[in-house]
Amino acid sequence: MPVYECGDCGERFRSKTALNEHKEDCSPSRKQGTDSDTAFNDLRSRLSSLAKLHPRRIRNAFTMRNIALFFGLFLMSTLFLGSAMFMMTTSPDRGDGGGGGNVQETSPPTGQSIQSAGDIPQVSDDELPESHVSGQPLSEDVQLYLLMRGGPQNDPAALAQYNCPEGCPELEQDIAAFAEEFNGWVYMAPNSDLDNQVVLTAPYRMDQQDAFDPDAAHSFVCQGLQNQPLACL
């Protein structure tokens, strides 16, 4: 029986028809085309997979960056607010006192200023007022001393001075009640050198009022003394 051999691959067949059918599949050009098609399809599949994954990777990258940016801003904001609160609670308040008077950042109405503890004048016990509600004027040295050391345990205190050349018993009663409310933190005294009817002073601060405003005075004293008096709580 004759045997037919493929000249391309050497495979043998029993019939010529089978050999011819084999040659169509075994042809180098046919095989090359098949390999090319396979490679092309494989490449297209890979590109398709990458195309599907690429946007997700981009979204993930943007998501991580946004999370990092958010936490960075949150941390910076927290540090900033913490620093601001620390400064507010540890530094002497220099706000407007929350009142309707003319608040100034200045030394007491004595023309003097205090730069350090060494500038606090030394006064004798005889010079200090006998009570927090005094009917006698205070000297400049006494005013400065009380502002820096007149409070409980030598803490700073506040002054509530008034000027009534013709007498003002009702105003005196109002200021006396105000001073008593603070229980040792506020001194009341007349002062004929004032340009305003009432002048409130705390360390490095002064509030000038043409008419006594108890609410504004209360806010001024509490801020000037950093809310230490019980009346501020």
C-alpha positions as CSV (number, residue, x, y, z in Angstrom):
1,M,0.0,0.0,0.0
2,P,1.5,3.4,-0.9
3,V,2.5,5.8,1.8
4,Y,2.4,9.6,1.3
5,E,4.8,11.7,3.3
6,C,4.5,15.5,4.1
7,G,7.5,17.3,2.8
8,D,7.1,20.1,5.4
9,C,6.8,18.1,8.6
10,G,7.6,14.5,7.5
11,E,4.3,13.1,8.7
12,R,3.0,10.0,6.7
13,F,-0.5,9.3,5.4
14,R,-2.2,6.3,3.8
15,S,-4.0,8.4,1.2
16,K,-3.2,11.3,-1.0
17,T,-6.5,13.1,0.0
18,A,-5.4,13.0,3.7
19,L,-2.0,14.3,2.7
20,N,-3.5,17.2,0.8
21,E,-5.8,18.1,3.7
22,H,-2.8,18.0,6.0
23,K,-0.7,20.2,3.8
24,E,-3.4,23.0,4.0
25,D,-3.0,23.1,7.8
26,C,0.8,22.4,7.8
27,S,1.7,25.1,5.3
28,P,4.3,27.6,6.7
29,S,2.3,30.6,5.7
30,R,-0.9,29.2,7.3
31,K,1.0,28.4,10.5
32,Q,2.6,31.8,10.6
33,G,-0.8,33.5,10.2
34,T,-2.2,31.3,12.9
35,D,0.6,32.2,15.2
36,S,0.3,35.9,14.4
37,D,-3.5,35.8,15.1
38,T,-2.8,34.1,18.4
39,A,-0.2,36.6,19.4
40,F,-2.4,39.5,18.3
41,N,-5.4,38.2,20.2
42,D,-3.2,37.6,23.3
43,L,-1.8,41.2,23.1
44,R,-5.3,42.6,22.7
45,S,-6.5,40.7,25.7
46,R,-3.6,42.0,27.8
47,L,-4.3,45.6,26.7
48,S,-7.9,45.2,27.5
49,S,-7.1,44.0,30.9
50,L,-4.7,46.9,31.5
51,A,-7.3,49.3,30.2
52,K,-9.8,48.0,32.8
53,L,-7.3,48.1,35.6
54,H,-5.7,51.5,34.8
55,P,-8.6,53.8,35.9
56,R,-9.0,51.9,39.1
57,R,-5.3,52.3,39.9
58,I,-5.7,56.0,39.1
59,R,-8.7,56.3,41.4
60,N,-6.8,54.4,44.1
61,A,-3.9,56.8,43.8
62,F,-6.1,59.9,44.0
63,T,-8.0,58.4,46.9
64,M,-4.8,57.8,48.9
65,R,-3.5,61.2,48.1
66,N,-6.7,62.9,49.2
67,I,-6.7,60.9,52.5
68,A,-3.1,62.0,53.2
69,L,-4.0,65.6,52.3
70,F,-7.0,65.6,54.6
71,F,-5.1,64.2,57.6
72,G,-2.3,66.7,56.9
73,L,-4.7,69.6,56.9
74,F,-6.5,68.3,60.0
75,L,-3.2,67.9,61.9
76,M,-2.1,71.5,60.9
77,S,-5.5,72.9,62.0
78,T,-5.3,71.1,65.3
79,L,-1.8,72.3,66.0
80,F,-2.8,75.9,65.1
81,L,-5.9,75.9,67.2
82,G,-4.0,74.3,70.1
83,S,-1.3,77.0,69.9
84,A,-3.9,79.8,69.8
85,M,-5.8,78.4,72.8
86,F,-2.5,78.1,74.7
87,M,-1.6,81.7,74.0
88,M,-5.0,82.8,75.1
89,T,-4.9,81.0,78.4
90,T,-1.3,81.8,79.3
91,S,-0.9,85.4,78.1
92,P,-2.5,88.5,79.7
93,D,-5.7,89.2,77.8
94,R,-5.6,92.4,75.8
95,G,-9.1,92.3,74.3
96,D,-11.7,95.0,74.4
97,G,-13.1,93.9,77.7
98,G,-16.4,93.1,76.2
99,G,-17.9,96.4,77.4
100,G,-19.2,99.6,76.0
101,G,-16.4,101.7,77.5
102,N,-13.2,103.1,75.9
103,V,-10.8,100.2,76.6
104,Q,-7.1,100.9,76.1
105,E,-4.0,98.8,76.4
106,T,-2.0,101.1,78.7
107,S,-0.6,101.4,82.1
108,P,-2.9,102.6,84.9
109,P,-4.0,106.3,84.7
110,T,-0.9,107.3,86.7
111,G,1.5,108.0,83.8
112,Q,3.8,105.1,84.9
113,S,4.4,101.7,83.4
114,I,5.6,98.4,84.7
115,Q,8.2,96.4,82.7
116,S,9.2,93.9,85.3
117,A,8.7,92.8,88.9
118,G,11.5,95.2,89.9
119,D,9.3,98.1,88.7
120,I,6.6,97.4,91.3
121,P,6.7,100.1,93.9
122,Q,7.3,99.3,97.5
123,V,4.6,100.6,99.8
124,S,4.1,100.2,103.5
125,D,1.0,98.7,105.2
126,D,0.0,102.2,106.4
127,E,-0.2,103.4,102.8
128,L,-2.5,100.6,101.7
129,P,-6.3,101.1,101.9
130,E,-8.0,99.5,104.9
131,S,-10.8,98.1,102.8
132,H,-11.5,97.3,99.2
133,V,-14.1,100.0,99.2
134,S,-12.3,103.2,100.1
135,G,-13.5,106.8,100.3
136,Q,-9.9,108.1,100.1
137,P,-7.9,108.6,96.8
138,L,-5.0,106.2,96.1
139,S,-1.5,107.4,95.4
140,E,0.1,106.4,92.1
141,D,2.5,104.0,93.9
142,V,-0.4,102.4,95.7
143,Q,-2.4,102.0,92.5
144,L,0.5,100.3,90.8
145,Y,1.1,98.0,93.7
146,L,-2.5,97.0,94.0
147,L,-2.7,96.2,90.3
148,M,0.2,93.9,90.5
149,R,0.1,92.5,94.0
150,G,-3.3,93.6,95.5
151,G,-5.3,90.4,94.9
152,P,-5.5,87.3,97.0
153,Q,-2.1,85.6,97.6
154,N,-0.4,88.7,96.0
155,D,-2.1,88.1,92.6
156,P,-2.9,91.1,90.3
157,A,-6.0,93.0,91.2
158,A,-8.3,95.6,89.5
159,L,-9.2,99.2,90.4
160,A,-12.6,100.9,90.0
161,Q,-12.1,104.6,90.4
162,Y,-14.6,107.4,89.9
163,N,-14.7,111.1,89.7
164,C,-17.7,113.0,91.1
165,P,-16.8,116.6,92.1
166,E,-20.3,117.3,93.1
167,G,-20.9,114.0,94.8
168,C,-22.8,110.9,93.4
169,P,-24.0,108.6,96.3
170,E,-25.9,106.3,93.9
171,L,-22.9,105.8,91.7
172,E,-20.7,105.1,94.8
173,Q,-23.2,102.5,96.0
174,D,-23.2,100.8,92.6
175,I,-19.4,100.7,92.4
176,A,-19.1,99.5,96.0
177,A,-21.5,96.7,95.3
178,F,-19.5,95.8,92.2
179,A,-16.2,95.7,94.1
180,E,-17.7,93.6,96.9
181,E,-19.0,91.1,94.3
182,F,-15.4,90.2,93.4
183,N,-14.5,89.6,97.1
184,G,-10.9,91.0,97.3
185,W,-10.1,91.3,93.6
186,V,-11.3,94.8,93.0
187,Y,-10.5,98.1,94.8
188,M,-12.8,101.1,94.7
189,A,-11.6,104.6,95.3
190,P,-12.3,108.2,94.2
191,N,-9.9,110.0,91.9
192,S,-10.3,113.6,91.0
193,D,-7.7,113.4,88.2
194,L,-9.8,111.3,85.9
195,D,-11.2,112.7,82.7
196,N,-14.1,110.2,82.8
197,Q,-16.7,109.6,85.5
198,V,-15.5,106.0,85.9
199,V,-12.2,104.4,85.0
200,L,-11.5,100.6,85.5
201,T,-7.9,99.4,85.4
202,A,-6.3,96.0,85.3
203,P,-2.7,95.2,84.7
204,Y,-1.7,97.1,81.5
205,R,-5.4,97.8,80.7
206,M,-7.8,100.6,81.2
207,D,-11.5,101.0,80.5
208,Q,-12.8,104.6,80.5
209,Q,-16.6,105.0,81.0
210,D,-18.7,108.2,80.9
211,A,-21.4,106.3,82.8
212,F,-20.9,103.2,84.9
213,D,-21.8,100.0,83.1
214,P,-21.8,97.0,85.5
215,D,-22.0,94.4,82.7
216,A,-19.1,95.9,80.8
217,A,-17.1,96.4,84.0
218,H,-17.6,92.8,85.0
219,S,-16.5,91.5,81.6
220,F,-13.5,93.8,81.6
221,V,-12.3,92.7,85.1
222,C,-12.7,89.0,84.3
223,Q,-10.7,89.3,81.2
224,G,-8.1,91.5,82.8
225,L,-7.6,89.1,85.6
226,Q,-7.9,86.0,83.4
227,N,-11.1,84.8,85.0
228,Q,-9.4,84.0,88.3
229,P,-12.1,85.6,90.6
230,L,-14.9,83.3,91.6
231,A,-17.3,86.0,90.3
232,C,-16.1,85.2,86.8
233,L,-17.1,81.6,86.9
